[in-house]
Amino acid sequence: MNADALAALEERLGWKFKDRALLKCALTAPSCRMDRPDEQDNQRLEFLGDAVFGVLTAEALYKAWPEEQEGALTVRRVHIVSGTALAAVAEGLRIGEVLRRNQNAQPLAKGAKILADAMEALMGAVWLDGGIDAAKKVFGKLNLPVEGKLDEWRENPKGHLQILAQSRSRGRSPAYELVSRTGPAHAPIFTVRVAAPPLGEAIGNAGSLKQAEQAAAAALLERLSNAGEDVSIRAASARTCETSKV
C-alpha cells in the first residue's frame, strides 16, 4: 500500500493510526484473498465497526432528540448507518482509491456494499487503535445527519407502517397478500394488498414482490397523511407509551 495514500486517508478520516497494520487490514476486502490467500481480510473489523457505529449513533441521537421515543430513534439510527449511507461516507473519504481487492476486480459501482463494509471496518480499526475517544473523534468528523430532518415513511414505508399499525392495534402487524402477478417472465408486475386494521387497506404494484409490498405500504401511509392523520413515528411512539400504561 502506498504510504502517502494511507496518510492522506488518515488526514481525511481525522485519525493517525499508531498501528498501521490495523488500517491496512481494514482496507483489505475479502476478494483480495483470491490472489493472496494468506492475507487477513477486514470482515472481523467490519463486525466490530458495525457495533461501534451502532452505539455511537444511538448516543448521538439520544442527545440530539430528547423528546423522541425508541421507535423514532430506531428509524433514525437505521437510516444513518444503513449500507447506502455508509457507502456514501466511504465515497466522500475516497476509500475506494486505497481499498485492496483482487487483481481482476471490476470498477466499483456507486454505493457498492464493499464500501460500506470497509467504512465499518475502518471504524472498528479506529476503536482498537485509540479506543472510544478516537472512535468518537472520527464519528464526529463524518458529519452524519444526526440532527437532520428524516422523511420517515418514504425511507422505509413497510417498516414505518408496521410501527404505526402496532401502535394502533396492540401489537398487530400489517398483513400483505399477493393479489396477482402479470406480464412476461422477464418483466413481471406484482400486485400486493396490505391490510392494517384499523388503518385500512391499500394496493401497490412493482416489478418485485418486495417492492410491491413497499409500494402498498407507502400508498396506505400517503392516504392516511392526505386524510389528515398524523403518521409520524413520534406520534406512533407516544401512542404506544400511552397504551402500555393502560
C-alpha positions as CSV (number, residue, x, y, z in Angstrom):
1,M,0.0,0.0,0.0
2,N,1.2,3.5,-0.8
3,A,2.2,5.2,2.4
4,D,1.3,8.7,1.1
5,A,-2.2,7.4,0.1
6,L,-2.7,6.0,3.6
7,A,-1.5,9.2,5.2
8,A,-3.9,11.2,3.1
9,L,-6.8,8.9,4.1
10,E,-5.8,9.3,7.8
11,E,-6.0,13.1,7.3
12,R,-9.5,12.8,5.8
13,L,-10.6,10.4,8.5
14,G,-9.2,12.6,11.3
15,W,-7.1,9.9,13.0
16,K,-3.5,8.9,12.6
17,F,-3.0,5.2,13.3
18,K,-0.4,4.1,15.8
19,D,-0.7,0.6,14.4
20,R,-0.8,0.8,10.6
21,A,-1.4,-2.9,10.3
22,L,-5.0,-2.2,11.6
23,L,-5.5,0.4,8.9
24,K,-4.2,-2.0,6.2
25,C,-6.4,-4.8,7.4
26,A,-9.5,-2.5,7.4
27,L,-8.8,-1.7,3.7
28,T,-8.4,-5.4,2.7
29,A,-11.6,-6.7,1.1
30,P,-12.3,-10.4,1.3
31,S,-11.8,-10.7,-2.5
32,C,-8.2,-9.8,-2.0
33,R,-7.6,-13.3,-0.7
34,M,-8.4,-14.7,-4.1
35,D,-4.9,-13.6,-5.1
36,R,-3.3,-13.6,-1.7
37,P,-4.9,-16.3,0.4
38,D,-2.6,-15.6,3.4
39,E,-3.8,-12.1,3.8
40,Q,-6.2,-11.2,6.7
41,D,-9.3,-9.5,5.3
42,N,-11.5,-6.9,7.0
43,Q,-14.5,-9.0,8.0
44,R,-13.7,-9.2,11.7
45,L,-13.1,-5.5,11.9
46,E,-16.3,-4.9,10.0
47,F,-18.2,-6.9,12.7
48,L,-16.7,-4.7,15.4
49,G,-17.2,-1.5,13.5
50,D,-20.9,-2.2,12.9
51,A,-21.3,-2.3,16.7
52,V,-19.2,0.8,17.2
53,F,-21.3,2.8,14.7
54,G,-24.5,1.4,16.4
55,V,-23.6,2.6,19.9
56,L,-22.1,6.0,18.8
57,T,-25.1,6.7,16.6
58,A,-27.5,5.7,19.4
59,E,-25.7,8.0,21.9
60,A,-25.7,10.9,19.4
61,L,-29.4,10.5,18.6
62,Y,-30.3,10.1,22.3
63,K,-28.7,13.5,23.0
64,A,-30.0,15.3,19.8
65,W,-33.6,14.2,20.1
66,P,-34.6,14.3,23.8
67,E,-38.3,14.3,23.1
68,E,-38.3,11.2,20.8
69,Q,-39.2,7.7,21.9
70,E,-37.5,4.4,21.0
71,G,-39.4,3.9,17.7
72,A,-38.4,7.2,16.2
73,L,-34.8,6.9,17.4
74,T,-34.6,3.4,15.9
75,V,-35.8,4.7,12.5
76,R,-33.2,7.4,12.6
77,R,-30.4,5.1,13.6
78,V,-31.2,2.6,10.8
79,H,-31.3,5.4,8.3
80,I,-28.0,7.0,9.4
81,V,-25.9,3.8,9.5
82,S,-27.6,2.0,6.6
83,G,-25.4,0.4,3.9
84,T,-26.3,3.2,1.5
85,A,-25.4,5.9,3.9
86,L,-22.1,4.4,4.9
87,A,-21.2,3.7,1.3
88,A,-21.8,7.4,0.6
89,V,-19.5,8.4,3.6
90,A,-16.8,6.0,2.2
91,E,-17.1,7.6,-1.2
92,G,-16.6,11.0,0.4
93,L,-13.4,9.8,2.1
94,R,-12.3,8.2,-1.2
95,I,-11.8,4.8,0.4
96,G,-12.2,3.1,-2.9
97,E,-8.9,4.6,-4.1
98,V,-7.0,2.6,-1.4
99,L,-9.2,-0.5,-1.0
100,R,-7.3,-3.7,-1.6
101,R,-9.3,-6.1,-3.8
102,N,-8.4,-9.0,-6.2
103,Q,-6.4,-8.1,-9.2
104,N,-9.2,-8.6,-11.8
105,A,-11.8,-6.7,-9.8
106,Q,-14.2,-4.5,-11.8
107,P,-14.5,-0.8,-11.1
108,L,-16.6,0.0,-8.0
109,A,-20.2,0.9,-8.6
110,K,-21.7,3.9,-6.8
111,G,-23.0,2.9,-3.4
112,A,-21.3,-0.5,-3.5
113,K,-21.7,-2.6,-0.4
114,I,-18.0,-3.3,-0.2
115,L,-17.5,0.4,0.5
116,A,-20.0,0.4,3.4
117,D,-18.2,-2.8,4.7
118,A,-14.8,-1.0,4.5
119,M,-16.2,2.0,6.4
120,E,-17.4,-0.2,9.2
121,A,-14.0,-2.0,9.3
122,L,-12.2,1.4,9.5
123,M,-14.3,2.4,12.5
124,G,-13.5,-1.0,14.1
125,A,-9.8,-0.4,13.5
126,V,-10.0,3.1,14.9
127,W,-11.6,1.7,18.1
128,L,-8.9,-0.8,18.5
129,D,-6.2,1.7,17.8
130,G,-7.4,4.5,20.0
131,G,-10.4,3.4,22.0
132,I,-13.7,5.2,22.4
133,D,-12.2,8.7,22.3
134,A,-10.7,8.0,18.9
135,A,-13.9,6.5,17.6
136,K,-15.9,9.5,18.8
137,K,-13.4,11.9,17.1
138,V,-13.8,10.1,13.8
139,F,-17.5,9.7,14.1
140,G,-17.9,13.5,14.7
141,K,-15.9,14.3,11.6
142,L,-18.1,12.1,9.4
143,N,-20.9,14.7,9.6
144,L,-23.6,12.0,9.7
145,P,-27.1,13.6,9.6
146,V,-27.9,13.0,13.3
147,E,-29.9,16.2,13.6
148,G,-31.3,16.2,10.1
149,K,-34.9,16.0,9.1
150,L,-35.9,12.5,8.3
151,D,-38.7,11.8,5.7
152,E,-39.6,8.8,7.8
153,W,-42.0,6.7,5.9
154,R,-40.6,7.3,2.5
155,E,-37.3,5.9,3.7
156,N,-38.9,2.6,4.7
157,P,-42.7,2.6,4.3
158,K,-43.2,-1.1,5.2
159,G,-41.3,-0.7,8.5
160,H,-42.9,2.6,9.3
161,L,-46.4,1.2,8.7
162,Q,-45.6,-1.7,11.0
163,I,-44.7,0.6,13.8
164,L,-47.8,2.8,13.2
165,A,-50.1,-0.2,13.0
166,Q,-48.8,-1.8,16.1
167,S,-49.3,1.4,18.0
168,R,-53.0,1.4,16.9
169,S,-53.8,-2.3,17.4
170,R,-51.9,-3.5,20.4
171,G,-49.0,-5.1,18.6
172,R,-50.8,-6.4,15.5
173,S,-48.7,-6.2,12.3
174,P,-50.0,-5.4,8.8
175,A,-50.8,-8.4,6.6
176,Y,-49.6,-8.5,3.0
177,E,-51.4,-10.5,0.3
178,L,-50.2,-11.2,-3.3
179,V,-53.2,-10.3,-5.5
180,S,-51.7,-11.1,-8.9
181,R,-48.6,-11.5,-11.0
182,T,-48.9,-10.4,-14.6
183,G,-46.6,-9.6,-17.5
184,P,-43.8,-11.7,-19.1
185,A,-41.4,-13.7,-17.1
186,H,-38.5,-11.2,-17.7
187,A,-40.6,-8.2,-16.6
188,P,-43.3,-9.3,-14.2
189,I,-45.7,-7.0,-12.4
190,F,-46.7,-7.9,-8.8
191,T,-49.8,-6.5,-7.2
192,V,-50.0,-6.7,-3.4
193,R,-52.7,-5.7,-1.0
194,V,-51.8,-4.6,2.6
195,A,-54.4,-4.7,5.4
196,A,-53.6,-2.9,8.6
197,P,-56.7,-2.6,10.8
198,P,-57.8,-0.1,12.0
199,L,-55.8,2.0,9.5
200,G,-57.3,0.4,6.3
201,E,-56.1,-1.2,3.2
202,A,-54.2,-0.3,0.0
203,I,-52.8,-1.7,-3.2
204,G,-49.3,-1.5,-4.6
205,N,-47.7,-2.5,-7.9
206,A,-44.0,-3.1,-8.7
207,G,-41.6,-5.4,-10.5
208,S,-40.8,-7.5,-7.4
209,L,-42.8,-8.8,-4.5
210,K,-40.7,-6.9,-2.0
211,Q,-41.1,-3.6,-3.9
212,A,-44.8,-4.2,-4.3
213,E,-45.2,-4.6,-0.6
214,Q,-43.3,-1.4,0.0
215,A,-45.5,0.4,-2.6
216,A,-48.6,-0.9,-0.9
217,A,-47.4,0.3,2.5
218,A,-46.5,3.7,1.0
219,A,-49.9,4.0,-0.6
220,L,-51.7,3.4,2.7
221,L,-49.4,5.9,4.5
222,E,-50.0,8.5,1.9
223,R,-53.7,8.0,2.0
224,L,-53.7,8.4,5.8
225,S,-51.5,11.5,5.6
226,N,-53.7,13.1,2.9
227,A,-56.7,12.5,5.2
228,G,-55.1,14.5,8.0
229,E,-53.8,11.6,10.0
230,D,-50.5,12.1,12.0
231,V,-48.4,9.2,10.6
232,S,-45.1,10.2,12.2
233,I,-43.1,7.8,14.2
234,R,-43.1,10.3,17.1
235,A,-46.9,10.1,17.2
236,A,-46.8,6.3,17.0
237,S,-44.3,6.1,19.8
238,A,-46.3,8.4,22.0
239,R,-49.4,6.3,21.4
240,T,-47.6,3.1,22.2
241,C,-46.4,4.6,25.5
242,E,-50.0,5.7,26.3
243,T,-51.4,2.2,25.5
244,S,-48.7,0.5,27.6
245,K,-49.9,2.4,30.7
246,V,-53.5,1.2,30.3
